[in-house]
Amino acid sequence: MRRTLLVVAALTALVGCGDDKAQPYDVTQPATVAPQPGLAPLTIEQSANGTTVEATAGQRVLVRLPQDPASIQQWEQINDEPGAVVADGGPTSEGSTVVWPFRTVERGVTMLEFTYGPGGQLSVDPDPTFVVEVRVS
């Protein structure tokens, strides 16, 4: 019985072995650019609402929006599709400001959209909103 188990185990191991050809890479993963160490983060304030900003591939992007810490209202990102800019962690509160960190991973254009409303749910009438187009070169 013991010999039979060893033979079955050996055959199972051999079945998993095949040619060692390289597997094709997963094209669903976004192309990434290494962070640029000497490049200062791009800070986007609420005054940039409705505009286009320029960033460099590998640059960190910080979206800073005003928020009343005593209110149940908060900023929520309403688009989260992969593109030239991806989230680099979750939002953090800095007193009366919430900071959303992003990083640029490839050349292209990404829209960042936020709405201010009751925490955890989108506003029925999204007012105010914040939209900025980020062009990465």
URKA-V472617 format. One record per pair of residues at least 12 apart in sequence whose C-alpha atoms are under 6 Angstrom apart, sorted by the first residue. I is the first residue (numbers start at 0). J is the second residue. If there is no record, write none. Layout:
i->I j->J
i->I j->J
This chain:
i->31 j->104
i->32 j->57
i->32 j->104
i->33 j->57
i->34 j->57
i->35 j->57
i->40 j->59
i->40 j->60
i->41 j->60
i->42 j->60
i->42 j->61
i->43 j->62
i->44 j->63
i->45 j->64
i->48 j->129
i->48 j->130
i->48 j->131
i->49 j->130
i->49 j->131
i->50 j->131
i->51 j->131
i->51 j->132
i->51 j->133
i->52 j->133
i->53 j->133
i->53 j->134
i->54 j->134
i->54 j->135
i->55 j->135
i->55 j->136
i->56 j->103
i->56 j->104
i->56 j->105
i->56 j->135
i->56 j->136
i->57 j->103
i->57 j->104
i->58 j->102
i->58 j->103
i->59 j->101
i->59 j->102
i->60 j->100
i->60 j->101
i->60 j->102
i->61 j->99
i->61 j->100
i->62 j->98
i->62 j->99
i->63 j->97
i->63 j->98
i->64 j->96
i->64 j->97
i->65 j->95
i->65 j->96
i->66 j->95
i->66 j->96
i->67 j->95
i->68 j->95
i->71 j->117
i->71 j->118
i->72 j->116
i->72 j->117
i->72 j->118
i->73 j->115
i->73 j->116
i->73 j->118
i->74 j->114
i->74 j->115
i->75 j->113
i->75 j->114
i->76 j->112
i->76 j->113
i->77 j->112
i->77 j->113
i->78 j->112
i->82 j->109
i->83 j->103
i->83 j->104
i->83 j->105
i->83 j->106
i->83 j->107
i->83 j->108
i->83 j->109
i->84 j->102
i->84 j->103
i->84 j->104
i->85 j->101
i->85 j->102
i->86 j->101
i->87 j->100
i->87 j->101
i->87 j->102
i->106 j->135
i->106 j->136
i->107 j->134
i->107 j->135
i->108 j->133
i->108 j->134
i->109 j->132
i->109 j->133
i->110 j->131
i->110 j->132
i->111 j->130
i->111 j->131
i->112 j->129
i->112 j->130
i->113 j->128
i->113 j->129
i->114 j->128
i->115 j->127
